[in-house]
């Protein structure tokens, strides 16, 4: 995926005939609150206060049904792609804004799909730089507060 396929998937408009790999995923009903393209563009699919269908069967801090209480941010790419600088910048910016609005979302409570649905989900993958992400979010907070 790299064109409008993610948007088509998240709006239930993906055509299974457009690519052989779409046959399995086209019938899925999935969404995310936010999607960050490779160039850093931010797309919102679901308001932050509403449920999105990004986590599926999941568990966080002993609580099931992660879609009911989480905000899903998807990054364009695959588990083995190196993410772009623009994606990290946008992710840090939007994360700081979300944390400002929802103070209970601390850095310790931000996890990947691989953490809440291990064995079923693998993203953001080994190429995602969690240290860089946390550092960038701290810098965003300093910029917002300073």
Secondary structure in CASP SS format (residue, H / E / C, confidence):
PFRMAT SS
TARGET T0000
AUTHOR 0000-0000-0000
METHOD secondary structure of the structure
MODEL  1
X C 1.00
X C 1.00
X C 1.00
X C 1.00
X H 1.00
X H 1.00
X H 1.00
X H 1.00
X H 1.00
X H 1.00
X C 1.00
X C 1.00
X C 1.00
X C 1.00
X C 1.00
X H 1.00
X H 1.00
X H 1.00
X C 1.00
X C 1.00
X C 1.00
X H 1.00
X H 1.00
X H 1.00
X H 1.00
X C 1.00
X C 1.00
X C 1.00
X C 1.00
X C 1.00
X C 1.00
X C 1.00
X C 1.00
X E 1.00
X E 1.00
X E 1.00
X C 1.00
X C 1.00
X C 1.00
X C 1.00
X C 1.00
X E 1.00
X E 1.00
X E 1.00
X C 1.00
X C 1.00
X C 1.00
X C 1.00
X C 1.00
X C 1.00
X C 1.00
X C 1.00
X C 1.00
X C 1.00
X C 1.00
X C 1.00
X C 1.00
X C 1.00
X E 1.00
X E 1.00
X C 1.00
X C 1.00
X E 1.00
X E 1.00
X C 1.00
X H 1.00
X H 1.00
X H 1.00
X C 1.00
X C 1.00
X C 1.00
X C 1.00
X E 1.00
X E 1.00
X E 1.00
X C 1.00
X C 1.00
X C 1.00
X C 1.00
X C 1.00
X C 1.00
X C 1.00
X C 1.00
X C 1.00
X H 1.00
X H 1.00
X H 1.00
X H 1.00
X H 1.00
X H 1.00
X H 1.00
X H 1.00
X H 1.00
X H 1.00
X H 1.00
X H 1.00
X H 1.00
X H 1.00
X H 1.00
X H 1.00
X H 1.00
X C 1.00
X C 1.00
X C 1.00
X C 1.00
X C 1.00
X H 1.00
X H 1.00
X H 1.00
X C 1.00
X C 1.00
X C 1.00
X H 1.00
X H 1.00
X H 1.00
X H 1.00
X C 1.00
X E 1.00
X C 1.00
X C 1.00
X E 1.00
X C 1.00
X C 1.00
X C 1.00
X C 1.00
X C 1.00
X C 1.00
X C 1.00
X C 1.00
X H 1.00
X H 1.00
X H 1.00
X H 1.00
X H 1.00
X H 1.00
X H 1.00
X H 1.00
X H 1.00
X H 1.00
X H 1.00
X H 1.00
X H 1.00
X H 1.00
X H 1.00
X H 1.00
X C 1.00
END
